[in-house]
Amino acid sequence: MDTRFHNQSATTTCGWCIRDEAGMFERAGTAWNHGTHSIIEAEALALLESMQAATSMNMMNKASVKLFQMHDDHRKKGVDIPTENEF
């Protein structure tokens, strides 16, 4: 996922690539948003667009489960992963 700003046309673009658990390409996409945004806003928009694409492919539940399993595995190994409240 990445974003880019176009000052002359006052647009923000983003692109993303979705891969399966083996790292094989599944889908890519782009989106254009009129207006200028902060870097945080642009990255959040790109994340939202990529998550919506994953949802349309019925991938979000699978990705969420993998993320929670990965987090749990790291905790069991003693790897300290800050939670949202710890940031």
N, CA, C and O atoms as CSV, one atom per row, in Angstrom:
chain,resi,resn,atom,element,x,y,z
A,1,MET,N,N,0.844,-1.142,0.000
A,1,MET,CA,C,0.000,0.000,0.000
A,1,MET,C,C,0.905,1.223,0.000
A,1,MET,O,O,1.918,1.271,0.698
A,2,ASP,N,N,0.513,2.214,-0.802
A,2,ASP,CA,C,1.297,3.444,-0.856
A,2,ASP,C,C,0.395,4.579,-1.314
A,2,ASP,O,O,-0.639,4.354,-1.943
A,3,THR,N,N,0.796,5.784,-0.995
A,3,THR,CA,C,0.037,6.966,-1.403
A,3,THR,C,C,0.954,7.938,-2.113
A,3,THR,O,O,2.175,7.893,-1.969
A,4,ARG,N,N,0.336,8.818,-2.885
A,4,ARG,CA,C,1.089,9.845,-3.613
A,4,ARG,C,C,0.239,11.098,-3.698
A,4,ARG,O,O,-0.981,11.028,-3.846
A,5,PHE,N,N,0.894,12.243,-3.602
A,5,PHE,CA,C,0.221,13.532,-3.691
A,5,PHE,C,C,0.507,14.177,-5.035
A,5,PHE,O,O,1.630,14.113,-5.535
A,6,HIS,N,N,-0.496,14.790,-5.612
A,6,HIS,CA,C,-0.347,15.523,-6.871
A,6,HIS,C,C,-0.772,16.970,-6.603
A,6,HIS,O,O,-1.960,17.291,-6.605
A,7,ASN,N,N,0.200,17.819,-6.378
A,7,ASN,CA,C,-0.091,19.204,-5.992
A,7,ASN,C,C,-0.834,19.991,-7.064
A,7,ASN,O,O,-1.757,20.740,-6.745
A,8,GLN,N,N,-0.447,19.835,-8.332
A,8,GLN,CA,C,-1.069,20.627,-9.390
A,8,GLN,C,C,-2.554,20.331,-9.541
A,8,GLN,O,O,-3.343,21.246,-9.778
A,9,SER,N,N,-2.946,19.075,-9.407
A,9,SER,CA,C,-4.358,18.720,-9.559
A,9,SER,C,C,-5.067,18.572,-8.224
A,9,SER,O,O,-6.252,18.242,-8.190
A,10,ALA,N,N,-4.370,18.808,-7.132
A,10,ALA,CA,C,-4.925,18.690,-5.775
A,10,ALA,C,C,-5.635,17.345,-5.579
A,10,ALA,O,O,-6.786,17.291,-5.144
A,11,THR,N,N,-4.925,16.269,-5.908
A,11,THR,CA,C,-5.470,14.931,-5.702
A,11,THR,C,C,-4.471,14.077,-4.928
A,11,THR,O,O,-3.266,14.326,-4.926
A,12,THR,N,N,-5.015,13.082,-4.284
A,12,THR,CA,C,-4.220,12.095,-3.571
A,12,THR,C,C,-4.554,10.748,-4.186
A,12,THR,O,O,-5.729,10.414,-4.338
A,13,THR,N,N,-3.539,9.971,-4.541
A,13,THR,CA,C,-3.772,8.644,-5.100
A,13,THR,C,C,-3.200,7.593,-4.166
A,13,THR,O,O,-2.279,7.861,-3.394
A,14,CYS,N,N,-3.752,6.410,-4.248
A,14,CYS,CA,C,-3.209,5.312,-3.461
A,14,CYS,C,C,-3.281,4.031,-4.280
A,14,CYS,O,O,-4.099,3.894,-5.190
A,15,GLY,N,N,-2.421,3.120,-3.939
A,15,GLY,CA,C,-2.401,1.834,-4.601
A,15,GLY,C,C,-2.074,0.750,-3.598
A,15,GLY,O,O,-1.453,1.011,-2.568
A,16,TRP,N,N,-2.491,-0.459,-3.900
A,16,TRP,CA,C,-2.246,-1.564,-2.995
A,16,TRP,C,C,-2.154,-2.863,-3.787
A,16,TRP,O,O,-2.588,-2.959,-4.936
A,17,CYS,N,N,-1.578,-3.845,-3.131
A,17,CYS,CA,C,-1.436,-5.182,-3.707
A,17,CYS,C,C,-1.813,-6.167,-2.605
A,17,CYS,O,O,-1.326,-6.064,-1.479
A,18,ILE,N,N,-2.671,-7.109,-2.929
A,18,ILE,CA,C,-3.087,-8.129,-1.964
A,18,ILE,C,C,-2.450,-9.445,-2.384
A,18,ILE,O,O,-2.536,-9.848,-3.544
A,19,ARG,N,N,-1.812,-10.108,-1.429
A,19,ARG,CA,C,-1.170,-11.395,-1.684
A,19,ARG,C,C,-1.774,-12.452,-0.756
A,19,ARG,O,O,-2.287,-12.125,0.314
A,20,ASP,N,N,-1.710,-13.712,-1.169
A,20,ASP,CA,C,-2.218,-14.783,-0.321
A,20,ASP,C,C,-1.168,-15.156,0.718
A,20,ASP,O,O,-0.105,-14.539,0.784
A,21,GLU,N,N,-1.471,-16.171,1.532
A,21,GLU,CA,C,-0.565,-16.545,2.618
A,21,GLU,C,C,0.783,-17.062,2.124
A,21,GLU,O,O,1.753,-17.079,2.882
A,22,ALA,N,N,0.853,-17.485,0.856
A,22,ALA,CA,C,2.124,-17.932,0.273
A,22,ALA,C,C,2.875,-16.785,-0.404
A,22,ALA,O,O,3.964,-16.985,-0.942
A,23,GLY,N,N,2.295,-15.585,-0.378
A,23,GLY,CA,C,2.931,-14.432,-0.999
A,23,GLY,C,C,2.625,-14.277,-2.476
A,23,GLY,O,O,3.218,-13.438,-3.154
A,24,MET,N,N,1.702,-15.082,-2.975
A,24,MET,CA,C,1.331,-15.013,-4.391
A,24,MET,C,C,0.337,-13.877,-4.616
A,24,MET,O,O,-0.567,-13.650,-3.811
A,25,PHE,N,N,0.523,-13.180,-5.713
A,25,PHE,CA,C,-0.343,-12.055,-6.064
A,25,PHE,C,C,-1.795,-12.502,-6.210
A,25,PHE,O,O,-2.080,-13.519,-6.843
A,26,GLU,N,N,-2.711,-11.732,-5.621
A,26,GLU,CA,C,-4.136,-12.009,-5.745
A,26,GLU,C,C,-4.867,-10.879,-6.470
A,26,GLU,O,O,-5.670,-11.114,-7.373
A,27,ARG,N,N,-4.567,-9.645,-6.051
A,27,ARG,CA,C,-5.302,-8.512,-6.608
A,27,ARG,C,C,-4.549,-7.224,-6.301
A,27,ARG,O,O,-3.839,-7.127,-5.299
A,28,ALA,N,N,-4.713,-6.249,-7.169
A,28,ALA,CA,C,-4.139,-4.922,-6.938
A,28,ALA,C,C,-5.209,-3.894,-7.274
A,28,ALA,O,O,-6.165,-4.187,-7.993
A,29,GLY,N,N,-5.041,-2.707,-6.756
A,29,GLY,CA,C,-6.009,-1.666,-7.052
A,29,GLY,C,C,-5.437,-0.282,-6.811
A,29,GLY,O,O,-4.393,-0.120,-6.179
A,30,THR,N,N,-6.133,0.696,-7.320
A,30,THR,CA,C,-5.766,2.092,-7.110
A,30,THR,C,C,-7.018,2.895,-6.822
A,30,THR,O,O,-8.128,2.466,-7.135
A,31,ALA,N,N,-6.838,4.047,-6.231
A,31,ALA,CA,C,-7.953,4.949,-5.963
A,31,ALA,C,C,-7.447,6.384,-6.034
A,31,ALA,O,O,-6.304,6.672,-5.678
A,32,TRP,N,N,-8.303,7.268,-6.492
A,32,TRP,CA,C,-8.005,8.702,-6.565
A,32,TRP,C,C,-8.967,9.417,-5.647
A,32,TRP,O,O,-10.154,9.095,-5.603
A,33,ASN,N,N,-8.451,10.396,-4.906
A,33,ASN,CA,C,-9.275,11.165,-3.999
A,33,ASN,C,C,-8.978,12.642,-4.236
A,33,ASN,O,O,-7.828,13.070,-4.133
A,34,HIS,N,N,-9.996,13.410,-4.550
A,34,HIS,CA,C,-9.799,14.840,-4.778
A,34,HIS,C,C,-9.596,15.554,-3.451
A,34,HIS,O,O,-10.275,15.273,-2.463
A,35,GLY,N,N,-8.671,16.461,-3.451
A,35,GLY,CA,C,-8.361,17.220,-2.247
A,35,GLY,C,C,-6.996,16.841,-1.714
A,35,GLY,O,O,-6.461,15.779,-2.030
A,36,THR,N,N,-6.452,17.708,-0.918
A,36,THR,CA,C,-5.163,17.444,-0.296
A,36,THR,C,C,-5.409,16.937,1.117
A,36,THR,O,O,-6.331,17.378,1.804
A,37,HIS,N,N,-4.574,16.013,1.530
A,37,HIS,CA,C,-4.716,15.388,2.846
A,37,HIS,C,C,-3.362,15.362,3.533
A,37,HIS,O,O,-2.319,15.485,2.891
A,38,SER,N,N,-3.396,15.202,4.837
A,38,SER,CA,C,-2.137,14.984,5.555
A,38,SER,C,C,-1.639,13.585,5.207
A,38,SER,O,O,-2.381,12.773,4.654
A,39,ILE,N,N,-0.393,13.312,5.532
A,39,ILE,CA,C,0.168,11.991,5.258
A,39,ILE,C,C,-0.626,10.917,5.995
A,39,ILE,O,O,-0.919,9.860,5.436
A,40,ILE,N,N,-0.970,11.189,7.237
A,40,ILE,CA,C,-1.738,10.213,8.040
A,40,ILE,C,C,-3.098,9.959,7.397
A,40,ILE,O,O,-3.524,8.809,7.285
A,41,GLU,N,N,-3.780,11.019,6.975
A,41,GLU,CA,C,-5.092,10.858,6.335
A,41,GLU,C,C,-4.974,10.066,5.038
A,41,GLU,O,O,-5.796,9.190,4.770
A,42,ALA,N,N,-3.969,10.365,4.241
A,42,ALA,CA,C,-3.781,9.671,2.965
A,42,ALA,C,C,-3.485,8.192,3.195
A,42,ALA,O,O,-4.032,7.336,2.499
A,43,GLU,N,N,-2.635,7.887,4.156
A,43,GLU,CA,C,-2.338,6.489,4.462
A,43,GLU,C,C,-3.577,5.773,4.995
A,43,GLU,O,O,-3.812,4.613,4.658
A,44,ALA,N,N,-4.367,6.451,5.819
A,44,ALA,CA,C,-5.604,5.853,6.330
A,44,ALA,C,C,-6.592,5.586,5.197
A,44,ALA,O,O,-7.261,4.552,5.188
A,45,LEU,N,N,-6.687,6.505,4.248
A,45,LEU,CA,C,-7.567,6.296,3.092
A,45,LEU,C,C,-7.099,5.096,2.270
A,45,LEU,O,O,-7.917,4.301,1.807
A,46,ALA,N,N,-5.792,4.967,2.090
A,46,ALA,CA,C,-5.252,3.827,1.346
A,46,ALA,C,C,-5.551,2.517,2.073
A,46,ALA,O,O,-5.916,1.520,1.451
A,47,LEU,N,N,-5.394,2.531,3.387
A,47,LEU,CA,C,-5.706,1.341,4.171
A,47,LEU,C,C,-7.187,0.985,4.052
A,47,LEU,O,O,-7.541,-0.181,3.881
A,48,LEU,N,N,-8.046,1.994,4.145
A,48,LEU,CA,C,-9.485,1.770,4.010
A,48,LEU,C,C,-9.815,1.171,2.645
A,48,LEU,O,O,-10.568,0.201,2.558
A,49,GLU,N,N,-9.259,1.740,1.589
A,49,GLU,CA,C,-9.521,1.237,0.233
A,49,GLU,C,C,-9.048,-0.211,0.084
A,49,GLU,O,O,-9.744,-1.037,-0.507
A,50,SER,N,N,-7.868,-0.514,0.619
A,50,SER,CA,C,-7.355,-1.883,0.495
A,50,SER,C,C,-8.185,-2.860,1.317
A,50,SER,O,O,-8.407,-3.994,0.892
A,51,MET,N,N,-8.645,-2.433,2.488
A,51,MET,CA,C,-9.491,-3.305,3.308
A,51,MET,C,C,-10.845,-3.536,2.640
A,51,MET,O,O,-11.397,-4.633,2.729
A,52,GLN,N,N,-11.384,-2.520,1.976
A,52,GLN,CA,C,-12.648,-2.693,1.264
A,52,GLN,C,C,-12.468,-3.672,0.104
A,52,GLN,O,O,-13.356,-4.479,-0.172
A,53,ALA,N,N,-11.323,-3.603,-0.571
A,53,ALA,CA,C,-11.042,-4.556,-1.651
A,53,ALA,C,C,-10.936,-5.973,-1.089
A,53,ALA,O,O,-11.470,-6.917,-1.672
A,54,ALA,N,N,-10.249,-6.119,0.038
A,54,ALA,CA,C,-10.119,-7.437,0.662
A,54,ALA,C,C,-11.479,-7.964,1.110
A,54,ALA,O,O,-11.761,-9.155,0.986
A,55,THR,N,N,-12.315,-7.074,1.628
A,55,THR,CA,C,-13.659,-7.475,2.053
A,55,THR,C,C,-14.472,-7.965,0.858
A,55,THR,O,O,-15.193,-8.957,0.958
A,56,SER,N,N,-14.357,-7.273,-0.263
A,56,SER,CA,C,-15.111,-7.685,-1.447
A,56,SER,C,C,-14.640,-9.041,-1.962
A,56,SER,O,O,-15.372,-9.717,-2.685
A,57,MET,N,N,-13.438,-9.439,-1.598
A,57,MET,CA,C,-12.906,-10.747,-1.989
A,57,MET,C,C,-13.119,-11.782,-0.886
A,57,MET,O,O,-12.620,-12.903,-0.983
A,58,ASN,N,N,-13.860,-11.410,0.168
A,58,ASN,CA,C,-14.090,-12.293,1.325
A,58,ASN,C,C,-12.778,-12.708,1.990
A,58,ASN,O,O,-12.636,-13.840,2.451
A,59,MET,N,N,-11.828,-11.784,2.034
A,59,MET,CA,C,-10.527,-12.082,2.624
A,59,MET,C,C,-10.366,-11.519,4.032
A,59,MET,O,O,-9.465,-11.946,4.754
A,60,MET,N,N,-11.204,-10.582,4.442
A,60,MET,CA,C,-10.972,-9.901,5.721
A,60,MET,C,C,-11.071,-10.838,6.918
A,60,MET,O,O,-10.243,-10.747,7.824
A,61,ASN,N,N,-12.041,-11.724,6.953
A,61,ASN,CA,C,-12.158,-12.634,8.093
A,61,ASN,C,C,-10.924,-13.514,8.199
A,61,ASN,O,O,-10.400,-13.727,9.292
A,62,LYS,N,N,-10.465,-14.022,7.075
A,62,LYS,CA,C,-9.266,-14.850,7.027
A,62,LYS,C,C,-8.047,-14.058,7.501
A,62,LYS,O,O,-7.236,-14.567,8.275
A,63,ALA,N,N,-7.920,-12.822,7.038
A,63,ALA,CA,C,-6.784,-11.981,7.418
A,63,ALA,C,C,-6.842,-11.632,8.899
A,63,ALA,O,O,-5.809,-11.616,9.568
A,64,SER,N,N,-8.018,-11.355,9.414
A,64,SER,CA,C,-8.170,-11.007,10.831
A,64,SER,C,C,-7.773,-12.181,11.712
A,64,SER,O,O,-7.064,-12.005,12.702
A,65,VAL,N,N,-8.227,-13.376,11.356
A,65,VAL,CA,C,-7.888,-14.567,12.135
A,65,VAL,C,C,-6.387,-14.780,12.126
A,65,VAL,O,O,-5.805,-15.069,13.171
A,66,LYS,N,N,-5.736,-14.642,10.959
A,66,LYS,CA,C,-4.285,-14.812,10.872
A,66,LYS,C,C,-3.547,-13.770,11.720
A,66,LYS,O,O,-2.562,-14.089,12.385
A,67,LEU,N,N,-4.026,-12.541,11.689
A,67,LEU,CA,C,-3.398,-11.482,12.471
A,67,LEU,C,C,-3.487,-11.786,13.963
A,67,LEU,O,O,-2.497,-11.641,14.681
A,68,PHE,N,N,-4.656,-12.205,14.436
A,68,PHE,CA,C,-4.814,-12.541,15.849
A,68,PHE,C,C,-3.971,-13.752,16.227
A,68,PHE,O,O,-3.405,-13.786,17.320
A,69,GLN,N,N,-3.875,-14.748,15.345
A,69,GLN,CA,C,-3.036,-15.918,15.616
A,69,GLN,C,C,-1.567,-15.514,15.694
A,69,GLN,O,O,-0.843,-15.981,16.573
A,70,MET,N,N,-1.124,-14.652,14.785
A,70,MET,CA,C,0.257,-14.192,14.774
A,70,MET,C,C,0.566,-13.422,16.065
A,70,MET,O,O,1.615,-13.616,16.679
A,71,HIS,N,N,-0.351,-12.561,16.458
A,71,HIS,CA,C,-0.173,-11.787,17.688
A,71,HIS,C,C,-0.063,-12.728,18.885
A,71,HIS,O,O,0.810,-12.547,19.734
A,72,ASP,N,N,-0.936,-13.727,18.962
A,72,ASP,CA,C,-0.920,-14.686,20.060
A,72,ASP,C,C,0.368,-15.492,20.067
A,72,ASP,O,O,0.940,-15.730,21.131
A,73,ASP,N,N,0.838,-15.921,18.882
A,73,ASP,CA,C,2.088,-16.676,18.783
A,73,ASP,C,C,3.267,-15.851,19.290
A,73,ASP,O,O,4.134,-16.374,19.990
A,74,HIS,N,N,3.305,-14.563,18.941
A,74,HIS,CA,C,4.397,-13.696,19.404
A,74,HIS,C,C,4.355,-13.534,20.920
A,74,HIS,O,O,5.392,-13.571,21.582
A,75,ARG,N,N,3.157,-13.355,21.463
A,75,ARG,CA,C,3.030,-13.226,22.920
A,75,ARG,C,C,3.520,-14.490,23.626
A,75,ARG,O,O,4.206,-14.411,24.645
A,76,LYS,N,N,3.161,-15.666,23.073
A,76,LYS,CA,C,3.579,-16.936,23.678
A,76,LYS,C,C,5.086,-17.100,23.645
A,76,LYS,O,O,5.654,-17.737,24.532
A,77,LYS,N,N,5.753,-16.535,22.634
A,77,LYS,CA,C,7.211,-16.606,22.517
A,77,LYS,C,C,7.903,-15.553,23.372
A,77,LYS,O,O,9.132,-15.508,23.436
A,78,GLY,N,N,7.115,-14.708,24.027
A,78,GLY,CA,C,7.692,-13.673,24.868
A,78,GLY,C,C,8.024,-12.389,24.151
A,78,GLY,O,O,8.668,-11.511,24.724
A,79,VAL,N,N,7.595,-12.257,22.895
A,79,VAL,CA,C,7.833,-11.033,22.136
A,79,VAL,C,C,6.826,-10.003,22.603
A,79,VAL,O,O,5.620,-10.239,22.535
A,80,ASP,N,N,7.306,-8.863,23.078
A,80,ASP,CA,C,6.428,-7.818,23.587
A,80,ASP,C,C,5.853,-7.003,22.431
A,80,ASP,O,O,6.587,-6.316,21.719
A,81,ILE,N,N,4.556,-7.083,22.253
A,81,ILE,CA,C,3.866,-6.329,21.211
A,81,ILE,C,C,2.954,-5.330,21.902
A,81,ILE,O,O,2.028,-5.733,22.607
A,82,PRO,N,N,3.194,-4.026,21.714
A,82,PRO,CA,C,2.359,-3.037,22.402
A,82,PRO,C,C,0.923,-3.100,21.904
A,82,PRO,O,O,0.659,-3.280,20.715
A,83,THR,N,N,0.010,-2.946,22.847
A,83,THR,CA,C,-1.400,-2.871,22.484
A,83,THR,C,C,-1.743,-1.419,22.198
A,83,THR,O,O,-0.923,-0.528,22.421
A,84,GLU,N,N,-2.930,-1.183,21.715
A,84,GLU,CA,C,-3.348,0.174,21.374
A,84,GLU,C,C,-3.214,1.122,22.572
A,84,GLU,O,O,-2.798,2.269,22.412
A,85,ASN,N,N,-3.564,0.645,23.763
A,85,ASN,CA,C,-3.479,1.496,24.958
A,85,ASN,C,C,-2.045,1.798,25.344
A,85,ASN,O,O,-1.795,2.771,26.056
A,86,GLU,N,N,-1.084,0.980,24.889
A,86,GLU,CA,C,0.313,1.182,25.247
A,86,GLU,C,C,1.031,2.181,24.337
A,86,GLU,O,O,2.160,2.568,24.641
A,87,PHE,N,N,0.423,2.605,23.242
A,87,PHE,CA,C,1.075,3.537,22.319
A,87,PHE,C,C,1.103,4.927,22.872
A,87,PHE,O,O,1.616,5.839,22.223
